[in-house]
């Protein structure tokens, strides 16, 4: 997936990129992907849902 975002302020753009790089380095993105896969399985009826707090605790 790709997302295009235009920033009017270059400083803000650099800060957002810095945050995203750290998310990637800290495996946060992989945790989000796992959560999205779980949501897909729940929607397909292949997995039962669980409390949101459990999901948030994994982040």
Residue frames relative to the residue before (quaternion, step in Angstrom):
aa qw qx qy qz dx dy dz
X 1.0000 0.0000 0.0000 0.0000 0.00 0.00 0.00
X 0.1012 -0.7743 0.6225 0.0526 3.53 -1.12 0.72
X 0.1066 -0.7695 0.6280 0.0467 3.52 -1.14 0.74
X 0.1936 -0.7691 0.5992 0.1091 3.57 -0.89 0.93
X 0.0003 0.7892 -0.6123 0.0469 3.55 -0.86 1.04
X 0.2006 -0.7670 0.5990 0.1129 3.57 -0.95 0.90
X 0.1349 -0.7782 0.6109 0.0544 3.55 -0.86 1.03
X 0.3878 -0.7145 0.5321 0.2364 3.56 -0.94 0.86
X 0.7423 0.3428 -0.1813 0.5464 3.55 1.17 -0.60
X 0.4169 -0.7384 0.4776 0.2300 3.59 -0.56 1.18
X 0.6179 0.5556 -0.3473 0.4345 3.59 1.03 -0.72
X 0.6521 0.4968 -0.3101 0.4815 3.57 0.97 -0.84
X 0.6285 0.5363 -0.3351 0.4528 3.58 0.96 -0.82
X 0.6610 0.5025 -0.3073 0.4650 3.59 0.92 -0.85
X 0.6464 0.5168 -0.3194 0.4616 3.59 1.00 -0.77
X 0.6424 0.5113 -0.3212 0.4719 3.57 0.99 -0.83
X 0.6471 0.5088 -0.3200 0.4690 3.60 0.93 -0.82
X 0.6292 0.5364 -0.3295 0.4559 3.58 0.99 -0.82
X 0.6589 0.5041 -0.3043 0.4680 3.58 0.93 -0.93
X 0.6680 0.5066 -0.3077 0.4500 3.59 0.89 -0.92
X 0.6281 0.5250 -0.3362 0.4656 3.59 1.00 -0.74
X 0.6730 0.4782 -0.3043 0.4753 3.59 0.96 -0.77
X 0.5774 0.5499 -0.3770 0.4713 3.59 1.09 -0.58
X 0.6646 0.5021 -0.3008 0.4644 3.56 0.90 -0.93
X 0.6844 0.4954 -0.2851 0.4527 3.58 0.87 -0.94
X 0.7277 0.4305 -0.2320 0.4810 3.59 1.06 -0.73
X 0.5028 -0.6900 0.3911 0.3437 3.61 1.29 0.25
X 0.3365 0.7514 -0.5069 0.2555 3.61 1.18 0.33
X 0.6273 0.5466 -0.3411 0.4375 3.57 1.00 -0.80
X 0.6442 0.5148 -0.3299 0.4595 3.60 0.96 -0.78
X 0.6283 0.5260 -0.3371 0.4636 3.60 1.04 -0.69
X 0.6424 0.5094 -0.3214 0.4738 3.59 1.00 -0.79
X 0.6418 0.5225 -0.3269 0.4564 3.59 0.95 -0.83
X 0.6393 0.5215 -0.3212 0.4649 3.57 1.00 -0.81
X 0.6508 0.5165 -0.3081 0.4634 3.56 1.00 -0.81
X 0.6489 0.5092 -0.3154 0.4691 3.56 1.00 -0.79
X 0.6219 0.5237 -0.3426 0.4707 3.59 1.04 -0.72
X 0.6374 0.5213 -0.3279 0.4631 3.59 1.01 -0.78
X 0.6375 0.5215 -0.3305 0.4608 3.60 0.95 -0.82
X 0.6367 0.5207 -0.3287 0.4642 3.58 0.97 -0.80
X 0.6656 0.4956 -0.3035 0.4682 3.59 0.95 -0.85
X 0.6240 0.5229 -0.3370 0.4729 3.60 1.04 -0.73
X 0.6620 0.5066 -0.3042 0.4611 3.59 0.92 -0.89
X 0.6883 0.4600 -0.2705 0.4914 3.58 1.12 -0.65
X 0.4884 -0.6810 0.4177 0.3510 3.58 1.28 -0.12
X 0.5166 0.6583 -0.4012 0.3727 3.59 1.25 0.28
X 0.7625 0.1996 -0.1169 0.6042 3.57 1.30 -0.13
X 0.3676 -0.7114 0.5446 0.2494 3.57 -1.00 0.76
X 0.5368 -0.6374 0.4470 0.3253 3.55 -1.10 0.67
X 0.1829 -0.7569 0.6167 0.1154 3.53 -1.32 0.33
X 0.6850 -0.4930 0.3178 0.4321 3.61 -1.16 0.35
X 0.5711 -0.6101 0.4348 0.3356 3.56 -1.05 0.82
X 0.6127 0.5720 -0.3582 0.4113 3.59 0.99 -0.75
X 0.6076 0.5418 -0.3574 0.4577 3.62 1.04 -0.68
X 0.6504 0.5113 -0.3079 0.4699 3.56 0.96 -0.89
X 0.6838 0.4885 -0.2915 0.4570 3.59 0.85 -0.93
X 0.6257 0.5467 -0.3396 0.4407 3.59 1.05 -0.66
X 0.6358 0.5363 -0.3266 0.4489 3.59 1.16 -0.50
X 0.6025 0.5934 -0.3568 0.3970 3.59 1.17 -0.41
